[in-house]
Amino acid sequence: MKRAIITPAELGGAALSELKEWLAISTPHEDNVLIAMLGAALDMCESFTGTMPLSAVCEEVWTATSEWQTLGARPVQAITGISGIPAEGPQFALPPDAYEVDLDADGSGRFRVLRQGSAGRVAVHFIAGLAPGWGSLPDGLRHGIIRFAGFQYRDRDTANAAAPPAAVTALWKPWRRMQIA
């Protein structure tokens, strides 16, 4: 499975303003760097919690099979379509009756292909994320993302910037999804 973010979450407005306030930055000179750090902090939050914090339009590529397959991102809000990917030629939209989708109560999205046509693989298009926008993100996740982005900004030249500090993980822990292997 390979995921691509087609339309990422908006980080340039309220999120950027909150990070700049946290860092006491009042000029726009480093906005692009700060937005990139917010994106990295968002990715780290998802990696730590197992939950995609902000809604984004995504695509995952899978082998076409009639077995149920579970998307990697959570929580899935909607599966909007599936495209067939043939060995040669362009992608094509599978008709809605050629596949089934299911959204589970735990936020996972599942699908299976009933008729794949010439497709050996499929691209599943979906919307995933806990909150539709920055302002509706739960406080613990939002503050943890801001703190981690600020931590990355301040310590960007050291080896310590790779892992979130304990103050950040403490904010994210209530949202962490645990899996038994």
N, C-alpha and C positions, 0 to 999 in steps of 0.2 A: 504494500500500500504506500502510495506516495501522495502527500497532501500539498496542495498549493492554495494560498490565500488569494482569491480573485479580487475581492474588495476588502481591504483591511479596515480595522476599527479606526475611527477618527481620533487622532491624538494631538492635533495642532491647536485646538481651542481651549476648552476648560482644563484638560489634562496638562497641557503645556503651561498654562497660567498658574496652575496649582504647583507644579514643579518649580517654576521660576520664583514663585513666592517663597517656597520652602528653601530655595538656595539663595534668596535675596538678590536675584538678578533682575534688573529692570530694562536692559537693552535687548534688542532683537538679534544681536550679532551671532549668538550661538544657538538660535532656535532650531536649526537643522540638526545639530549635534544632540541637543536635548530631546528632540522628537525621536531620534534614533535610539537614545538611551531609554526613553519610555517604551519603545517597541521591544527592546531587549529585556526590559524589566517585565513587560507583559508576557513575553515568551517564557521567562524564568518562572513567573507566577503560574503559568499553565503547566509547565514541567513539574513544578513542586506540588501543585494541588491536584493535577489531573483534570482540571476544569478550565475551559477557555473562558477568560473573564469577560471580554467584550465581544459582542456579535460581529461576525464577519461572514462574508460569502466565501465559501470554500469549495474545493474540488479534490476528490481522492480518486486515484486510479487503481482499479482492482482487476483480477482475472475474472472473466465472465463465467459464472457458474450458477447452477440452480440451488446450491446450498445457501443458507442464510449467512451473511457476512456482516460484521459489526464495524461501523465507521470508527476511526481512531479518535476523533474529536468529540468532546462532550461539554455541555449539553447541546444536543441537536434540536433546533427549533423547528426546522422543516427540511425535508428532502424535496428539492424543487425539480429534479429531473435526472435522467441517466442517458448518457450518450455512448454509442458503440464505437469502439476503436478497432478498425480492421488492420490486418497486417500491412496492407497497402491501401492508399486512398484516404480521403478525409473522414473525420468523425461524422457520425450521423445520430440524430436524436432517435432513441428508442420510443416507440409509441407507449402510452401509459399502460396498456394491457400486456406489454411484454416484460413487465417487472412488477414486483411487489415491494412495498416499503412498510416499515413499522417503527414507531417511536415508542420506546419503553419509558416507564415511569422514572427510571434512574437517569434519564437524559441520554441514553444511548440511542443511536439510529441504526436500523438494520435494513438490509435489502437483499433481494435475490433476483436473478434474471431468469425469466421463464422461457423467453425466445430471444436468442442473441443474434440471430442472422449471421452475418459474416464477421461479427466482432469476436476477437479473442480476449479483448480486455474492454472494460467499461470505465467511463469517467462519471462519478456520482457527484452531482451538484447539490449543495446544501447550505443552510444557514445554521451556524452554531455560535454559542456564547451565552453566558449567564445573564448579562445585562445589555440592553440595546444601546446604551450610551454611558459616557463617563459619569454623569450625574446620578445615574441609577445603580451604579456599581456599589456593592456593600462596602461600608466604611473600612473594614479590616483589609479587604483586598486592595481597595483604592490607596489607603495609607501605606500599605506594604509596597505597592508598585512605586509610589512617589519616593518613599525612603530608599528603595533599592536603586532607582534611577539616580537619586541624589548621591548615594554611596558610590555608584559607578562614576559619576561625574567628578567627585572629589578625589577618588582613588584610581583614576583612569590610567595612571602610569605605574601602578604597582600590581603585583601578582595576586593581591587580596581581592581584587574586584570581580573574580570569577564566581564566587559563591555568595549567596545572600547571608548577611549577618543574622545573628540570633534574634535581634529585635524585629527583623522582617519576617523570618520564618514563624515567629510567635504570632504575628498578625495573620498569617496565611494558614496556620495549622487547623483552625476550625473548619476550613474549606477543603482540606486534603482528603482525597479519595484513596483509600487503602485497598490493595488487591492482594489476595492470597494466591501465591504461585503454586 
